[in-house]
Amino acid sequence: MTKCPYCGFEGGFKLLKTWKFKWYNVHYHECPRCSRKFRFYTGVSPRGKKSEFIIRVGAPRRAGGAGG
């Protein structure tokens, strides 16, 4: 079961878009509780290794940085 990386909600997410990236199927979701978006990647590599991971989208950036 997929879990929101921001608020931890588990359940029905709003599916915004799907596509293939290399050997991954990518599902772009929006959480109904916190309204934040994330990508859920699933797939099997050419070597047979199964993997699933989540990438946050639009996470706030830290203030500061290099330069002045």
N, CA, C and O atoms as a GROMACS GRO file, in nm:
protein
  272
    1MET      N    1   0.085  -0.119   0.000
    1MET     CA    2   0.000   0.000   0.000
    1MET      C    3   0.088   0.124   0.000
    1MET      O    4   0.185   0.132   0.076
    2THR      N    5   0.056   0.219  -0.084
    2THR     CA    6   0.130   0.344  -0.093
    2THR      C    7   0.093   0.434   0.025
    2THR      O    8  -0.020   0.435   0.072
    3LYS      N    9   0.192   0.509   0.072
    3LYS     CA   10   0.175   0.596   0.187
    3LYS      C   11   0.225   0.735   0.149
    3LYS      O   12   0.331   0.748   0.086
    4CYS      N   13   0.151   0.839   0.185
    4CYS     CA   14   0.192   0.976   0.154
    4CYS      C   15   0.323   1.008   0.226
    4CYS      O   16   0.332   0.989   0.348
    5PRO      N   17   0.426   1.055   0.155
    5PRO     CA   18   0.554   1.085   0.219
    5PRO      C   19   0.550   1.212   0.304
    5PRO      O   20   0.645   1.237   0.379
    6TYR      N   21   0.446   1.290   0.295
    6TYR     CA   22   0.436   1.414   0.370
    6TYR      C   23   0.358   1.398   0.501
    6TYR      O   24   0.406   1.437   0.608
    7CYS      N   25   0.237   1.338   0.492
    7CYS     CA   26   0.151   1.331   0.611
    7CYS      C   27   0.128   1.188   0.661
    7CYS      O   28   0.071   1.169   0.769
    8GLY      N   29   0.170   1.087   0.584
    8GLY     CA   30   0.156   0.949   0.627
    8GLY      C   31   0.022   0.886   0.596
    8GLY      O   32  -0.004   0.773   0.638
    9PHE      N   33  -0.065   0.956   0.523
    9PHE     CA   34  -0.197   0.904   0.489
    9PHE      C   35  -0.185   0.779   0.403
    9PHE      O   36  -0.105   0.775   0.309
   10GLU      N   37  -0.265   0.677   0.434
   10GLU     CA   38  -0.271   0.555   0.354
   10GLU      C   39  -0.414   0.539   0.306
   10GLU      O   40  -0.507   0.537   0.387
   11GLY      N   41  -0.432   0.528   0.178
   11GLY     CA   42  -0.568   0.512   0.127
   11GLY      C   43  -0.575   0.548  -0.019
   11GLY      O   44  -0.479   0.530  -0.094
   12GLY      N   45  -0.690   0.600  -0.059
   12GLY     CA   46  -0.712   0.634  -0.199
   12GLY      C   47  -0.653   0.769  -0.234
   12GLY      O   48  -0.692   0.871  -0.178
   13PHE      N   49  -0.560   0.769  -0.328
   13PHE     CA   50  -0.499   0.892  -0.374
   13PHE      C   51  -0.558   0.931  -0.508
   13PHE      O   52  -0.606   0.846  -0.583
   14LYS      N   53  -0.555   1.058  -0.539
   14LYS     CA   54  -0.601   1.106  -0.668
   14LYS      C   55  -0.489   1.082  -0.769
   14LYS      O   56  -0.380   1.137  -0.755
   15LEU      N   57  -0.515   1.000  -0.870
   15LEU     CA   58  -0.417   0.970  -0.973
   15LEU      C   59  -0.423   1.080  -1.078
   15LEU      O   60  -0.527   1.100  -1.141
   16LEU      N   61  -0.311   1.153  -1.096
   16LEU     CA   62  -0.307   1.264  -1.190
   16LEU      C   63  -0.254   1.225  -1.326
   16LEU      O   64  -0.300   1.276  -1.429
   17LYS      N   65  -0.156   1.131  -1.329
   17LYS     CA   66  -0.094   1.094  -1.455
   17LYS      C   67  -0.012   0.967  -1.437
   17LYS      O   68   0.035   0.939  -1.327
   18THR      N   69   0.005   0.889  -1.544
   18THR     CA   70   0.093   0.772  -1.542
   18THR      C   71   0.179   0.775  -1.668
   18THR      O   72   0.138   0.826  -1.772
   19TRP      N   73   0.301   0.720  -1.657
   19TRP     CA   74   0.390   0.708  -1.771
   19TRP      C   75   0.497   0.606  -1.742
   19TRP      O   76   0.510   0.559  -1.628
   20LYS      N   77   0.575   0.569  -1.845
   20LYS     CA   78   0.687   0.476  -1.830
   20LYS      C   79   0.817   0.554  -1.833
   20LYS      O   80   0.833   0.646  -1.913
   21PHE      N   81   0.909   0.517  -1.745
   21PHE     CA   82   1.042   0.574  -1.744
   21PHE      C   83   1.140   0.457  -1.732
   21PHE      O   84   1.147   0.392  -1.628
   22LYS      N   85   1.213   0.432  -1.839
   22LYS     CA   86   1.300   0.314  -1.848
   22LYS      C   87   1.218   0.190  -1.816
   22LYS      O   88   1.123   0.162  -1.890
   23TRP      N   89   1.249   0.116  -1.712
   23TRP     CA   90   1.172  -0.004  -1.678
   23TRP      C   91   1.072   0.022  -1.565
   23TRP      O   92   1.013  -0.072  -1.512
   24TYR      N   93   1.053   0.148  -1.529
   24TYR     CA   94   0.959   0.184  -1.422
   24TYR      C   95   0.824   0.228  -1.477
   24TYR      O   96   0.816   0.290  -1.584
   25ASN      N   97   0.720   0.196  -1.405
   25ASN     CA   98   0.587   0.257  -1.425
   25ASN      C   99   0.576   0.366  -1.321
   25ASN      O  100   0.594   0.340  -1.202
   26VAL      N  101   0.547   0.488  -1.364
   26VAL     CA  102   0.541   0.602  -1.274
   26VAL      C  103   0.395   0.644  -1.258
   26VAL      O  104   0.322   0.660  -1.356
   27HIS      N  105   0.356   0.663  -1.133
   27HIS     CA  106   0.221   0.708  -1.100
   27HIS      C  107   0.234   0.840  -1.024
   27HIS      O  108   0.298   0.846  -0.919
   28TYR      N  109   0.173   0.945  -1.078
   28TYR     CA  110   0.178   1.077  -1.018
   28TYR      C  111   0.050   1.096  -0.938
   28TYR      O  112  -0.059   1.100  -0.994
   29HIS      N  113   0.064   1.108  -0.805
   29HIS     CA  114  -0.051   1.113  -0.715
   29HIS      C  115  -0.061   1.247  -0.642
   29HIS      O  116   0.036   1.321  -0.629
   30GLU      N  117  -0.183   1.274  -0.595
   30GLU     CA  118  -0.208   1.387  -0.505
   30GLU      C  119  -0.279   1.332  -0.382
   30GLU      O  120  -0.376   1.257  -0.393
   31CYS      N  121  -0.230   1.369  -0.266
   31CYS     CA  122  -0.288   1.322  -0.140
   31CYS      C  123  -0.417   1.398  -0.111
   31CYS      O  124  -0.418   1.521  -0.118
   32PRO      N  125  -0.527   1.328  -0.078
   32PRO     CA  126  -0.653   1.397  -0.047
   32PRO      C  127  -0.651   1.469   0.088
   32PRO      O  128  -0.732   1.559   0.110
   33ARG      N  129  -0.560   1.430   0.178
   33ARG     CA  130  -0.558   1.493   0.310
   33ARG      C  131  -0.475   1.620   0.310
   33ARG      O  132  -0.521   1.724   0.359
   34CYS      N  133  -0.351   1.615   0.257
   34CYS     CA  134  -0.263   1.733   0.262
   34CYS      C  135  -0.249   1.804   0.127
   34CYS      O  136  -0.186   1.910   0.120
   35SER      N  137  -0.304   1.748   0.021
   35SER     CA  138  -0.304   1.806  -0.115
   35SER      C  139  -0.165   1.821  -0.175
   35SER      O  140  -0.147   1.901  -0.267
   36ARG      N  141  -0.067   1.747  -0.126
   36ARG     CA  142   0.068   1.753  -0.182
   36ARG      C  143   0.085   1.640  -0.282
   36ARG      O  144   0.015   1.539  -0.275
   37LYS      N  145   0.180   1.658  -0.374
   37LYS     CA  146   0.197   1.563  -0.483
   37LYS      C  147   0.326   1.484  -0.469
   37LYS      O  148   0.425   1.532  -0.414
   38PHE      N  149   0.322   1.360  -0.521
   38PHE     CA  150   0.441   1.275  -0.520
   38PHE      C  151   0.433   1.174  -0.634
   38PHE      O  152   0.326   1.147  -0.687
   39ARG      N  153   0.550   1.118  -0.669
   39ARG     CA  154   0.558   1.017  -0.774
   39ARG      C  155   0.591   0.883  -0.710
   39ARG      O  156   0.679   0.873  -0.625
   40PHE      N  157   0.519   0.779  -0.754
   40PHE     CA  158   0.540   0.644  -0.705
   40PHE      C  159   0.594   0.561  -0.821
   40PHE      O  160   0.524   0.542  -0.921
   41TYR      N  161   0.717   0.511  -0.808
   41TYR     CA  162   0.783   0.433  -0.912
   41TYR      C  163   0.779   0.286  -0.875
   41TYR      O  164   0.810   0.249  -0.762
   42THR      N  165   0.742   0.200  -0.971
   42THR     CA  166   0.746   0.055  -0.952
   42THR      C  167   0.803  -0.007  -1.079
   42THR      O  168   0.779   0.042  -1.190
   43GLY      N  169   0.879  -0.115  -1.062
   43GLY     CA  170   0.932  -0.182  -1.180
   43GLY      C  171   1.030  -0.292  -1.146
   43GLY      O  172   1.066  -0.313  -1.030
   44VAL      N  173   1.071  -0.363  -1.251
   44VAL     CA  174   1.170  -0.470  -1.239
   44VAL      C  175   1.283  -0.437  -1.335
   44VAL      O  176   1.260  -0.419  -1.454
   45SER      N  177   1.405  -0.430  -1.282
   45SER     CA  178   1.521  -0.395  -1.364
   45SER      C  179   1.553  -0.508  -1.461
   45SER      O  180   1.502  -0.619  -1.444
   46PRO      N  181   1.636  -0.483  -1.562
   46PRO     CA  182   1.675  -0.588  -1.655
   46PRO      C  183   1.745  -0.706  -1.587
   46PRO      O  184   1.747  -0.816  -1.642
   47ARG      N  185   1.802  -0.684  -1.469
   47ARG     CA  186   1.868  -0.792  -1.394
   47ARG      C  187   1.770  -0.868  -1.305
   47ARG      O  188   1.809  -0.963  -1.237
   48GLY      N  189   1.643  -0.828  -1.305
   48GLY     CA  190   1.541  -0.899  -1.230
   48GLY      C  191   1.514  -0.847  -1.091
   48GLY      O  192   1.441  -0.911  -1.015
   49LYS      N  193   1.573  -0.734  -1.054
   49LYS     CA  194   1.552  -0.678  -0.921
   49LYS      C  195   1.426  -0.592  -0.919
   49LYS      O  196   1.412  -0.498  -0.998
   50LYS      N  197   1.332  -0.625  -0.827
   50LYS     CA  198   1.210  -0.548  -0.813
   50LYS      C  199   1.236  -0.428  -0.723
   50LYS      O  200   1.301  -0.440  -0.619
   51SER      N  201   1.183  -0.312  -0.763
   51SER     CA  202   1.201  -0.195  -0.678
   51SER      C  203   1.077  -0.108  -0.682
   51SER      O  204   1.005  -0.101  -0.782
   52GLU      N  205   1.053  -0.041  -0.570
   52GLU     CA  206   0.946   0.055  -0.552
   52GLU      C  207   1.000   0.169  -0.468
   52GLU      O  208   1.065   0.147  -0.366
   53PHE      N  209   0.973   0.290  -0.511
   53PHE     CA  210   1.014   0.405  -0.430
   53PHE      C  211   0.928   0.525  -0.462
   53PHE      O  212   0.858   0.528  -0.563
   54ILE      N  213   0.934   0.624  -0.373
   54ILE     CA  214   0.854   0.746  -0.384
   54ILE      C  215   0.947   0.865  -0.393
   54ILE      O  216   1.047   0.874  -0.322
   55ILE      N  217   0.911   0.959  -0.481
   55ILE     CA  218   0.984   1.086  -0.492
   55ILE      C  219   0.886   1.198  -0.465
   55ILE      O  220   0.780   1.207  -0.527
   56ARG      N  221   0.922   1.282  -0.370
   56ARG     CA  222   0.838   1.398  -0.339
   56ARG      C  223   0.848   1.499  -0.453
   56ARG      O  224   0.953   1.514  -0.516
   57VAL      N  225   0.737   1.569  -0.479
   57VAL     CA  226   0.734   1.670  -0.584
   57VAL      C  227   0.698   1.804  -0.520
   57VAL      O  228   0.600   1.814  -0.446
   58GLY      N  229   0.776   1.905  -0.548
   58GLY     CA  230   0.746   2.037  -0.497
   58GLY      C  231   0.774   2.056  -0.350
   58GLY      O  232   0.711   2.139  -0.285
   59ALA      N  233   0.867   1.979  -0.297
   59ALA     CA  234   0.903   1.996  -0.155
   59ALA      C  235   0.965   2.133  -0.135
   59ALA      O  236   1.041   2.178  -0.220
   60PRO      N  237   0.935   2.199  -0.025
   60PRO     CA  238   0.993   2.330   0.000
   60PRO      C  239   1.145   2.323   0.009
   60PRO      O  240   1.202   2.230   0.066
   61ARG      N  241   1.209   2.423  -0.049
   61ARG     CA  242   1.355   2.428  -0.045
   61ARG      C  243   1.400   2.504   0.077
   61ARG      O  244   1.329   2.589   0.130
   62ARG      N  245   1.521   2.473   0.120
   62ARG     CA  246   1.576   2.540   0.237
   62ARG      C  247   1.623   2.680   0.197
   62ARG      O  248   1.675   2.700   0.088
   63ALA      N  249   1.605   2.774   0.285
   63ALA     CA  250   1.650   2.910   0.261
   63ALA      C  251   1.802   2.914   0.277
   63ALA      O  252   1.862   2.830   0.344
   64GLY      N  253   1.861   3.013   0.214
   64GLY     CA  254   2.006   3.028   0.227
   64GLY      C  255   2.073   2.992   0.096
   64GLY      O  256   2.041   3.049  -0.008
   65GLY      N  257   2.164   2.899   0.102
   65GLY     CA  258   2.235   2.858  -0.019
   65GLY      C  259   2.369   2.929  -0.030
   65GLY      O  260   2.407   3.006   0.059
   66ALA      N  261   2.437   2.902  -0.138
   66ALA     CA  262   2.569   2.962  -0.160
   66ALA      C  263   2.553   3.105  -0.213
   66ALA      O  264   2.454   3.139  -0.278
   67GLY      N  265   2.650   3.185  -0.185
   67GLY     CA  266   2.647   3.323  -0.234
   67GLY      C  267   2.590   3.418  -0.130
   67GLY      O  268   2.535   3.376  -0.028
   68GLY      N  269   2.604   3.542  -0.158
   68GLY     CA  270   2.559   3.629  -0.054
   68GLY      C  271   2.491   3.746  -0.099
   68GLY      O  272   2.448   3.828  -0.017
   0.00000   0.00000   0.00000
